[in-house]
Amino acid sequence: VRGTYLESHFNGQIKTFWWLLAGVVIGWLLAFVLIGFVVLFAVWVWYIYRIVKGWLALNDGRGIGNVLP
């Protein structure tokens, strides 16, 4: 898929995974002071946003470089 619009989707999936993992770890660590539950909720909302925007771009045959931050 190198050189196609699908390459950006693969890169976006990898980037989303690592940021999600970092957010969940930070959220669980902060859950002991109760702010972590807010962080976990925010990470969950961000994850759903990334998935929806990525699927819409994929459905339109576009890369996600100009769709997702």
DRENKELO-71624 format. One line per 10 residues: number of its first residue (from 1); their letters; for each residue x, y, z of C-alpha. Coordinates in pm, whole numbers, plus 50000, padded with zeros to 5 digits. Layout:
N
NUM	a	X Y Z; ...
END
This chain:
69
1	vrgtyleshf	50000 50000 50000; 50303 50224 50000; 50239 50533 49794; 49859 50501 49800; 49597 50675 50011; 49575 50357 50220; 49923 50420 50357; 49790 50717 50553; 49518 50496 50700; 49770 50241 50822
11	ngqiktfwwl	49988 50515 50968; 49681 50669 51130; 49584 50337 51287; 49933 50295 51433; 49938 50650 51564; 49589 50612 51713; 49690 50289 51889; 49996 50439 52057; 49817 50758 52163; 49525 50552 52292
21	lagvvigwll	49759 50329 52490; 49934 50629 52642; 49603 50793 52729; 49466 50480 52892; 49781 50428 53098; 49777 50790 53215; 49404 50768 53285; 49443 50455 53496; 49733 50605 53688; 49530 50918 53759
31	afvligfvvl	49218 50716 53848; 49353 50694 54201; 49291 51067 54237; 48959 51045 54046; 49065 51280 53763; 49167 50972 53565; 48807 50882 53494; 48766 51214 53313; 49085 51143 53120; 48963 50793 53028
41	favwvwyiyr	48631 50935 52907; 48810 51201 52699; 49038 50935 52546; 48734 50722 52462; 48560 51017 52289; 48880 51100 52098; 48913 50735 51989; 48556 50724 51857; 48616 51052 51673; 48931 50914 51505
51	ivkgwlalnd	48754 50597 51398; 48452 50776 51253; 48661 51034 51064; 48893 50762 50935; 48607 50543 50812; 48442 50838 50639; 48767 50926 50463; 48824 50562 50366; 48471 50538 50230; 48536 50847 50015
61	grgignvlp	48867 50705 49891; 49071 50979 50060; 49372 50964 50284; 49346 51086 50640; 49638 51327 50632; 49408 51621 50575; 49118 51485 50782; 49264 51399 51122; 49488 51611 51340
END
